[in-house]
Structure formats: structure tokens, C-alpha cells
């Protein structure tokens, strides 16, 4: 049986590399006996529409080109337990791609499509139905993604540095209320994670597993001042956040993050994109994301 795959590519991903890379992978996959049709997105939300219609158009899977934001859009189009998703990393952080070992080399991707081994991975779902594959953050990193949302230029790792310092200077998110199973806490920052990786070499929840049906939750219990941020980043680079004096951890299949009791607005990020404000409730969907194994 010849498999058919819909490749959905953000044309500006990887500083435009998607426009050359997607056809190259399609040509190599064809020689391996897999039909790959390439479609470039034309507007915000287009990737989700294309992914949602892939099964009805007779495709066996979807191949996503882009960063974590693009992949989140495709995952929401496919829905829980939808068609298998392959990943070609072309974003800034590429958290999901790094976690699963995805690469952008055309020959490597074509071989993975020809082998067609799939595996399951947990998803999270918010009350509004939005799915996520990596994490939800409330407070400091939500403020960073809110600032990045207004940028029209390509985002590089260096783009985050001035935004991080502005977020530290202008934001005070004390009082975030966290309910994690039987645990209730009040924190300055909260991260509800499926994946240990947070971006680059940084790990905030090193014990997180993407296949245990539970979220690993990090809460930080001191103001995120410049000295505190430097200290937290040092622990994160060393993958030793559990040794950070202000950090606490818990895990549960359902987690609720509420705004402070005084009603202050707290921004939220989902898989690295700004996603509004608290409150949010996260529910685990065990094994609901099917992935085309890139290894």
C-alpha cells in the first residue's frame, strides 16, 4: 500500500527554508514509495484547517514544517488520537522536535516516512479545548510571549533576552494559585509540563515523562527579580531545578492555575505562544498524540 502524507509548511519558517526543504523531502520520499503533497499555509489558522481535513482527503499522516507554534496548530487540527504527525524542525526552540529526535535532513525524513513507525505521546487539553504537547506557563514566561506576539520579524534566541529583562522589570505575578491533585499552592510562577525540555539546553522539570498520563508542575515561590532569574537559569542549565531553594514540584493528571485573589491579570503561554490570561485548567490525555517516529 502506498502511503500518502500531507506536508503542511509555514513558508517563513526557518527564515524561508521551508520553501526549498519541503519539495526536496517530497522528492526523496517519492523515491522511497511515499507520496508527499506539499501545501504552504497562507494565514493564521490555515495549518489547523489543513490538518483537520487531511483524514477526509485520504491522507495517512501529516508532516509539519515549523516550530512549536506551528506544530501546536497542526495538533489542534488533527485532534486527540488523530492521524500520525511527523515533525521537521524549523522554529526557534523546537522543543517537541528535540524531545523526539526529529531532524530536518531530507534523506533522514524520507527514510522515517518509508519505515512508518508510530508511537504515542501524551497531550494536554485546556478547558477551551486547546491541545498542547509540551507545557503551559503562567506568569513570567507568559509575559515574554505576550511581548513577542507583537513582533513581525523572525524570532531568534537573542530576541528573548531584552524581552526577558523587560518582563522582570515590569511584571509582578505574586499570588498565582495552583491546584495539583491534592496539593494547593500560591506561587510567583507556575509551569505545567508534559516534557522536561523548556528550550535549548534548559530543563525546568527534568523528571517529566511524556507517556505517564500526568503533568509535572514547577512552582517558583519568590519574586522573579533579575538576581533570582539568573539563579533559576543557572539551575535550569545544569538540569538541577530540584535543588533551587525557591522551586517546588508536584504531579497530577489535572492541574488548575488561577489568577491571584486580588484579580490581577496573569498572562499564559501554551507551547511557547501567548494564549491569554488565567484561569486555565489542564487535563491530561494519555497517549493521544500519534507521532511518526523520526529515529
C-alpha positions in Angstrom: 0.0 0.0 0.0 1.3 3.4 -1.0 1.1 5.9 1.9 0.0 9.5 1.3 1.2 12.3 3.5 0.1 15.9 3.6 3.1 18.2 4.3 2.0 21.4 5.8 4.7 24.1 5.9 4.8 27.7 7.2 6.6 29.4 4.3 8.5 31.8 6.5 9.7 29.1 8.9 13.4 28.7 9.2 13.9 32.1 7.5 12.2 30.7 4.4 14.0 27.4 4.3 10.6 25.5 4.3 10.0 26.6 0.6 13.1 24.6 -0.5 13.1 21.9 2.1 9.5 20.6 1.7 9.8 19.9 -2.1 13.2 18.2 -1.5 11.7 15.9 1.1 8.7 15.2 -1.1 11.0 14.1 -4.0 13.1 11.8 -1.8 10.0 10.3 -0.2 8.6 9.6 -3.6 11.7 7.5 -4.5 11.1 5.6 -1.2 7.5 4.9 -2.2 5.7 7.5 -0.1 3.6 10.2 -1.8 4.0 13.6 -0.1 1.8 16.5 -1.2 3.1 19.9 0.0 0.8 22.8 1.0 2.1 26.1 2.3 0.0 28.0 4.9 -1.4 31.3 3.8 -2.7 32.8 7.0 -3.0 32.3 10.7 -5.1 29.2 11.5 -4.7 27.8 8.0 -2.5 25.0 9.2 -5.1 23.9 11.6 -7.7 23.8 8.8 -5.5 21.8 6.5 -4.7 19.3 9.3 -8.3 18.9 10.2 -9.2 18.0 6.7 -6.4 15.6 6.0 -8.1 12.4 7.0 -11.2 13.1 4.9 -8.9 13.7 1.9 -7.5 10.2 2.2 -4.1 11.0 3.8 -2.4 8.6 6.1 -0.5 11.2 8.1 0.6 14.9 8.3 4.2 16.2 8.1 4.6 19.5 9.9 7.3 22.0 9.0 7.9 24.8 11.5 8.4 25.5 15.2 6.4 24.6 18.3 3.7 27.2 17.5 3.1 25.7 14.0 3.1 22.2 15.4 0.6 23.2 18.1 -1.7 24.5 15.4 -1.5 21.2 13.5 -2.0 19.1 16.6 -5.2 21.1 17.3 -6.3 20.4 13.8 -5.7 16.7 14.0 -7.3 16.4 17.4 -6.8 13.7 20.0 -5.9 10.3 18.5 -5.9 11.8 15.0 -3.7 11.0 12.1 0.0 10.5 12.9 2.2 13.6 12.8 5.7 13.8 11.5 8.0 16.8 12.5 10.5 18.8 10.5 12.0 21.4 13.0 12.3 24.9 11.6 11.5 27.0 14.6 13.4 28.8 17.3 13.2 26.5 20.3 11.9 23.3 18.6 11.1 21.8 22.0 8.9 18.9 20.7 11.3 18.1 17.8 14.3 17.9 20.2 12.4 15.7 22.6 11.5 13.1 19.9 14.8 13.3 18.0 13.4 14.9 14.8 15.8 16.2 12.2 15.4 18.4 9.0 17.8 16.4 6.8 15.7 15.3 3.7 17.1 11.9 3.4 16.6 11.2 7.1 12.9 12.4 7.0 12.3 10.3 3.8 13.6 7.2 5.5 11.4 7.8 8.5 8.3 8.1 6.3 9.3 4.9 4.5 9.7 3.0 7.7 6.4 4.4 9.1 6.8 3.5 12.8 4.4 5.4 15.0 4.3 5.9 18.7 2.0 7.6 21.2 2.7 10.6 23.4 0.5 12.4 26.0 -1.3 15.6 25.2 -2.8 18.2 27.5 -6.2 19.9 27.0 -7.4 23.2 28.3 -11.0 24.0 29.3 -11.5 25.8 26.0 -10.5 22.7 24.1 -7.0 23.8 23.1 -4.5 21.0 23.0 -0.8 21.2 23.9 2.1 18.9 23.6 4.8 20.5 25.8 3.7 22.9 28.5 1.6 25.7 29.9 3.3 28.5 31.8 1.7 31.3 33.9 3.4 34.5 34.9 6.9 35.5 33.8 7.1 33.4 30.6 3.5 34.3 29.7 4.6 38.0 29.7 7.5 37.2 27.5 5.3 35.5 24.9 2.8 38.3 25.0 5.6 40.8 24.2 6.9 38.5 21.3 3.4 38.2 19.9 3.6 41.8 18.5 6.8 41.1 16.6 6.7 40.7 12.9 10.3 39.9 12.3 11.7 36.4 12.6 12.3 35.4 16.2 15.8 34.3 17.3 17.0 33.2 20.6 18.7 36.6 21.1 15.2 38.1 20.7 14.2 36.7 24.1 17.0 38.4 26.1 15.7 42.1 26.2 12.1 40.9 26.4 13.0 38.7 29.5 14.6 41.7 31.3 11.6 43.9 30.5 9.3 41.2 31.8 11.3 41.1 35.0 11.3 44.8 35.4 7.6 45.4 34.7 5.8 42.3 35.9 4.8 41.2 39.4 2.8 37.9 39.4 2.7 37.1 43.0 -0.4 35.2 44.1 -0.8 32.6 41.3 -3.0 29.9 42.8 -2.0 26.3 41.8 -4.1 23.2 42.4 -2.2 20.0 41.5 -4.1 16.9 42.7 -4.4 17.2 46.5 -1.7 20.0 46.6 -2.6 23.7 46.7 0.0 26.4 46.5 0.4 30.1 45.9 3.3 31.0 43.6 5.1 33.7 41.6 5.4 31.4 38.5 3.9 28.1 37.5 4.7 25.7 34.7 2.5 22.6 33.9 4.7 20.4 31.7 4.5 17.2 29.7 8.1 17.5 28.5 11.3 18.1 30.6 12.8 20.3 27.9 11.9 24.0 28.0 14.1 25.3 25.2 17.7 24.9 24.2 19.7 23.2 27.0 17.2 24.4 29.6 15.3 21.8 31.7 12.8 23.0 34.3 11.1 19.7 35.1 13.7 17.0 34.5 11.6 14.2 35.8 8.7 14.8 33.4 7.7 11.9 31.2 5.5 12.3 28.1 3.9 8.9 28.5 2.8 8.6 32.1 -0.6 10.4 31.8 0.5 13.1 34.4 1.7 16.7 34.3 4.8 17.6 36.2 4.3 21.0 37.8 7.0 23.5 38.8 6.1 26.4 41.1 8.6 29.2 42.0 8.0 30.9 45.4 10.0 34.1 45.2 9.6 37.2 43.1 11.3 36.8 39.7 13.8 39.6 40.1 17.0 39.9 37.9 19.2 38.1 40.5 16.5 35.4 41.0 16.2 34.9 37.3 19.9 34.4 36.8 20.0 31.9 39.7 17.0 30.0 38.3 18.5 29.9 34.8 21.8 28.5 36.2 19.9 25.7 37.9 18.0 25.1 34.7 21.1 24.9 32.5 22.6 22.4 35.0 19.3 20.5 34.9 19.2 20.8 38.7 16.0 22.8 39.3 15.0 20.5 42.2 18.0 22.0 44.1 16.7 25.5 43.6 15.6 26.9 47.0 12.5 28.6 45.7 11.3 25.7 43.5 8.7 23.1 44.4 7.3 20.2 42.4 4.2 18.1 42.2 2.4 16.0 39.6 -1.2 15.1 38.7 -3.4 14.2 35.7 -5.3 17.5 36.2 -3.9 20.9 37.2 -5.7 24.2 37.7 -3.9 27.6 37.6 -6.0 30.5 38.9 -5.4 34.3 38.9 -4.4 36.0 42.2 -7.2 36.6 44.7 -7.0 40.3 44.1 -7.9 39.8 40.4 -4.7 40.9 38.8 -4.3 39.6 35.2 -1.7 36.9 34.7 -0.6 36.1 31.1 -0.3 32.5 29.9 1.8 30.8 27.3 0.9 27.4 25.6 3.7 25.6 23.8 5.6 28.8 23.6 2.8 31.1 22.2 0.9 33.7 24.1 -2.6 32.2 25.0 -4.5 34.8 27.0 -4.7 35.0 30.8 -5.5 32.9 33.8 -7.5 30.9 34.8 -6.8 27.7 33.0 -7.4 24.0 33.8 -5.2 21.4 32.2 -6.4 17.8 31.7 -4.0 15.0 30.6 -5.0 12.9 27.5 -2.7 9.8 27.8 -1.2 8.7 24.5 -3.5 11.0 22.5 -0.8 12.3 20.1 0.4 9.8 17.5 3.8 10.6 16.1 5.7 9.3 13.1 8.9 8.1 14.8 11.8 10.1 13.3 14.6 7.9 14.5 
